[in-house]
Amino acid sequence: MSSSLRSRYSIKSISAALESYFLSNSVINVSRTKKDIMVPGRTAEEIRVLVQKWFAENDVEVIDNKPNYIKGRWGVGLATAPKYFQVSFLPTQGGVIAQTEGWIGVYGISEQSFSATALMGGIPRREGWQAMERLWSTLQAFSKTPSRFCPACGRSIMAENVNFCPHCGKPLG
């Protein structure tokens, strides 16, 4: 920085200007914990009901509930930073991809990802990580496993009382 700029702007005034810019444009530190979970044999509505039940069992308040996702908040932010959880539902052939996201809201202007190993002031980040692991386990355990496979095409058959493959039409024998 040139000496003329240094004399015109103090570090404090530059810092204040940057903080004001970041606050007004909401671009301070956005980081989330993300993981996609494939849940075969289930519908988006079944996953939605499961996530709502998980939210209720874990005291996560639903703050947004749309057809393609559900978002919740755990904690009020007075004693500890609020933790946010969002699950989006992407139907695919044979099941649903549950896109999970979790983060801590810091003073309403910043987001931090959860962390299994956070130290010093990282207790909310570890709690959030542990909650995300419980959510991931719940989603994975909800998967329907195929009851059998077609001998002709090798694809999985989720329906139990069928005599013909729904994919290739060959007899299942």
C-alpha beads as a LAMMPS data file, in Angstrom:
LAMMPS data file: protein, C-alpha beads

173 atoms
172 bonds

1 atom types
1 bond types

-500.0 500.0 xlo xhi
-500.0 500.0 ylo yhi
-500.0 500.0 zlo zhi

Masses

1 110.0

Atoms # bond

1 1 1 0.000 0.000 0.000
2 1 1 1.378 3.398 -0.911
3 1 1 2.111 5.938 1.799
4 1 1 -0.536 8.335 0.448
5 1 1 -3.241 5.642 0.806
6 1 1 -1.977 4.694 4.248
7 1 1 -2.226 8.276 5.440
8 1 1 -5.729 8.700 3.982
9 1 1 -7.177 5.410 5.337
10 1 1 -6.423 3.866 8.682
11 1 1 -6.435 0.107 9.187
12 1 1 -9.411 0.594 11.490
13 1 1 -11.449 2.474 8.861
14 1 1 -10.614 -0.106 6.169
15 1 1 -11.579 -2.910 8.533
16 1 1 -14.874 -1.171 9.391
17 1 1 -15.644 -0.630 5.693
18 1 1 -14.960 -4.294 4.893
19 1 1 -17.097 -5.478 7.804
20 1 1 -19.932 -3.205 6.687
21 1 1 -19.645 -4.547 3.121
22 1 1 -19.681 -8.178 4.260
23 1 1 -22.614 -7.609 6.620
24 1 1 -24.694 -5.874 3.949
25 1 1 -23.892 -8.499 1.318
26 1 1 -24.106 -11.592 3.569
27 1 1 -20.866 -13.126 2.304
28 1 1 -18.986 -13.882 5.508
29 1 1 -17.720 -17.470 5.902
30 1 1 -20.315 -19.824 4.454
31 1 1 -19.439 -23.435 5.187
32 1 1 -21.762 -26.427 5.575
33 1 1 -21.443 -30.123 6.362
34 1 1 -22.943 -32.028 3.410
35 1 1 -23.578 -35.659 2.549
36 1 1 -25.839 -37.392 0.037
37 1 1 -27.524 -40.596 1.200
38 1 1 -29.129 -42.936 -1.345
39 1 1 -32.254 -44.499 0.162
40 1 1 -33.325 -47.289 -2.199
41 1 1 -36.889 -48.525 -2.375
42 1 1 -38.434 -45.452 -0.733
43 1 1 -40.396 -42.429 -1.925
44 1 1 -39.663 -38.769 -1.220
45 1 1 -42.784 -38.590 0.950
46 1 1 -41.622 -41.557 3.063
47 1 1 -38.249 -39.826 3.556
48 1 1 -40.001 -36.538 4.446
49 1 1 -42.071 -38.295 7.145
50 1 1 -38.939 -40.001 8.495
51 1 1 -37.017 -36.686 8.656
52 1 1 -39.959 -34.947 10.367
53 1 1 -40.030 -37.746 12.951
54 1 1 -36.238 -37.442 13.442
55 1 1 -36.599 -33.663 13.874
56 1 1 -39.314 -34.175 16.525
57 1 1 -37.300 -36.826 18.406
58 1 1 -34.198 -34.582 18.441
59 1 1 -35.971 -31.313 19.373
60 1 1 -35.257 -29.765 15.970
61 1 1 -37.853 -27.092 15.193
62 1 1 -39.124 -27.167 11.595
63 1 1 -38.609 -23.668 10.158
64 1 1 -39.224 -24.374 6.463
65 1 1 -41.138 -27.251 4.907
66 1 1 -41.308 -27.286 1.099
67 1 1 -42.194 -30.140 -1.288
68 1 1 -38.534 -30.782 -2.128
69 1 1 -36.852 -30.108 1.244
70 1 1 -37.295 -29.612 4.970
71 1 1 -35.209 -27.304 7.145
72 1 1 -34.972 -27.162 10.926
73 1 1 -33.189 -25.351 13.756
74 1 1 -31.861 -26.853 16.973
75 1 1 -31.128 -24.353 19.740
76 1 1 -32.129 -20.745 20.144
77 1 1 -28.771 -19.058 19.934
78 1 1 -28.681 -17.536 23.416
79 1 1 -26.733 -20.195 25.291
80 1 1 -25.237 -21.792 22.195
81 1 1 -25.101 -21.080 18.486
82 1 1 -28.175 -22.428 16.667
83 1 1 -27.603 -25.533 14.568
84 1 1 -29.428 -25.880 11.255
85 1 1 -30.335 -29.062 9.395
86 1 1 -31.698 -29.266 5.876
87 1 1 -32.647 -32.377 3.918
88 1 1 -33.546 -32.161 0.223
89 1 1 -35.351 -35.010 -1.530
90 1 1 -34.285 -36.022 -5.051
91 1 1 -36.352 -38.923 -6.403
92 1 1 -34.344 -41.238 -8.643
93 1 1 -35.000 -44.542 -10.300
94 1 1 -35.212 -47.071 -7.501
95 1 1 -35.275 -44.674 -4.567
96 1 1 -34.501 -41.195 -3.275
97 1 1 -31.264 -39.299 -2.746
98 1 1 -31.466 -37.432 0.555
99 1 1 -29.108 -34.457 0.350
100 1 1 -28.261 -33.513 3.920
101 1 1 -26.733 -30.224 5.035
102 1 1 -25.889 -29.031 8.509
103 1 1 -24.323 -25.839 9.818
104 1 1 -24.059 -23.491 12.758
105 1 1 -25.386 -19.977 12.350
106 1 1 -22.988 -17.476 13.874
107 1 1 -24.625 -14.144 14.744
108 1 1 -26.875 -14.458 11.690
109 1 1 -24.058 -13.428 9.339
110 1 1 -21.852 -16.478 9.116
111 1 1 -22.126 -20.237 8.784
112 1 1 -19.701 -22.875 10.041
113 1 1 -19.701 -26.539 9.168
114 1 1 -20.042 -29.167 11.861
115 1 1 -16.830 -30.897 12.947
116 1 1 -16.104 -34.201 14.639
117 1 1 -12.793 -32.875 15.966
118 1 1 -13.400 -29.178 16.745
119 1 1 -11.410 -27.892 19.744
120 1 1 -11.770 -24.835 21.962
121 1 1 -15.204 -23.379 21.451
122 1 1 -16.068 -26.169 19.057
123 1 1 -18.548 -27.963 21.307
124 1 1 -21.580 -26.839 19.235
125 1 1 -19.760 -27.982 16.091
126 1 1 -19.146 -31.446 17.628
127 1 1 -22.755 -31.670 18.840
128 1 1 -23.928 -30.814 15.339
129 1 1 -21.633 -33.456 13.838
130 1 1 -22.964 -36.095 16.224
131 1 1 -26.541 -35.146 15.328
132 1 1 -25.730 -35.366 11.598
133 1 1 -24.245 -38.834 12.124
134 1 1 -27.497 -39.905 13.837
135 1 1 -29.512 -38.502 10.921
136 1 1 -27.290 -40.290 8.367
137 1 1 -27.647 -43.584 10.270
138 1 1 -31.432 -43.168 10.416
139 1 1 -31.624 -42.557 6.657
140 1 1 -29.327 -45.478 5.818
141 1 1 -31.272 -47.854 8.072
142 1 1 -34.519 -46.833 6.331
143 1 1 -33.319 -48.215 2.992
144 1 1 -35.296 -51.115 1.611
145 1 1 -33.024 -53.874 0.426
146 1 1 -34.012 -55.713 -2.720
147 1 1 -35.857 -58.937 -2.004
148 1 1 -34.264 -60.556 -5.060
149 1 1 -32.537 -59.970 -8.386
150 1 1 -33.655 -60.789 -11.930
151 1 1 -31.656 -63.723 -13.328
152 1 1 -31.973 -62.303 -16.868
153 1 1 -31.028 -58.625 -16.473
154 1 1 -29.506 -58.674 -12.972
155 1 1 -31.476 -55.660 -11.715
156 1 1 -32.920 -55.551 -8.224
157 1 1 -36.578 -56.405 -7.648
158 1 1 -38.128 -54.491 -4.745
159 1 1 -41.647 -55.925 -5.095
160 1 1 -42.119 -59.247 -3.341
161 1 1 -45.129 -60.823 -5.064
162 1 1 -44.213 -60.570 -8.758
163 1 1 -43.520 -63.377 -11.223
164 1 1 -41.963 -61.235 -13.959
165 1 1 -39.159 -58.675 -13.869
166 1 1 -40.602 -55.129 -13.947
167 1 1 -37.475 -54.011 -15.875
168 1 1 -37.045 -56.591 -18.668
169 1 1 -40.283 -58.605 -18.445
170 1 1 -38.575 -62.005 -18.176
171 1 1 -39.978 -64.642 -15.783
172 1 1 -38.339 -64.643 -12.370
173 1 1 -38.680 -68.413 -11.977

Bonds

1 1 1 2
2 1 2 3
3 1 3 4
4 1 4 5
5 1 5 6
6 1 6 7
7 1 7 8
8 1 8 9
9 1 9 10
10 1 10 11
11 1 11 12
12 1 12 13
13 1 13 14
14 1 14 15
15 1 15 16
16 1 16 17
17 1 17 18
18 1 18 19
19 1 19 20
20 1 20 21
21 1 21 22
22 1 22 23
23 1 23 24
24 1 24 25
25 1 25 26
26 1 26 27
27 1 27 28
28 1 28 29
29 1 29 30
30 1 30 31
31 1 31 32
32 1 32 33
33 1 33 34
34 1 34 35
35 1 35 36
36 1 36 37
37 1 37 38
38 1 38 39
39 1 39 40
40 1 40 41
41 1 41 42
42 1 42 43
43 1 43 44
44 1 44 45
45 1 45 46
46 1 46 47
47 1 47 48
48 1 48 49
49 1 49 50
50 1 50 51
51 1 51 52
52 1 52 53
53 1 53 54
54 1 54 55
55 1 55 56
56 1 56 57
57 1 57 58
58 1 58 59
59 1 59 60
60 1 60 61
61 1 61 62
62 1 62 63
63 1 63 64
64 1 64 65
65 1 65 66
66 1 66 67
67 1 67 68
68 1 68 69
69 1 69 70
70 1 70 71
71 1 71 72
72 1 72 73
73 1 73 74
74 1 74 75
75 1 75 76
76 1 76 77
77 1 77 78
78 1 78 79
79 1 79 80
80 1 80 81
81 1 81 82
82 1 82 83
83 1 83 84
84 1 84 85
85 1 85 86
86 1 86 87
87 1 87 88
88 1 88 89
89 1 89 90
90 1 90 91
91 1 91 92
92 1 92 93
93 1 93 94
94 1 94 95
95 1 95 96
96 1 96 97
97 1 97 98
98 1 98 99
99 1 99 100
100 1 100 101
101 1 101 102
102 1 102 103
103 1 103 104
104 1 104 105
105 1 105 106
106 1 106 107
107 1 107 108
108 1 108 109
109 1 109 110
110 1 110 111
111 1 111 112
112 1 112 113
113 1 113 114
114 1 114 115
115 1 115 116
116 1 116 117
117 1 117 118
118 1 118 119
119 1 119 120
120 1 120 121
121 1 121 122
122 1 122 123
123 1 123 124
124 1 124 125
125 1 125 126
126 1 126 127
127 1 127 128
128 1 128 129
129 1 129 130
130 1 130 131
131 1 131 132
132 1 132 133
133 1 133 134
134 1 134 135
135 1 135 136
136 1 136 137
137 1 137 138
138 1 138 139
139 1 139 140
140 1 140 141
141 1 141 142
142 1 142 143
143 1 143 144
144 1 144 145
145 1 145 146
146 1 146 147
147 1 147 148
148 1 148 149
149 1 149 150
150 1 150 151
151 1 151 152
152 1 152 153
153 1 153 154
154 1 154 155
155 1 155 156
156 1 156 157
157 1 157 158
158 1 158 159
159 1 159 160
160 1 160 161
161 1 161 162
162 1 162 163
163 1 163 164
164 1 164 165
165 1 165 166
166 1 166 167
167 1 167 168
168 1 168 169
169 1 169 170
170 1 170 171
171 1 171 172
172 1 172 173
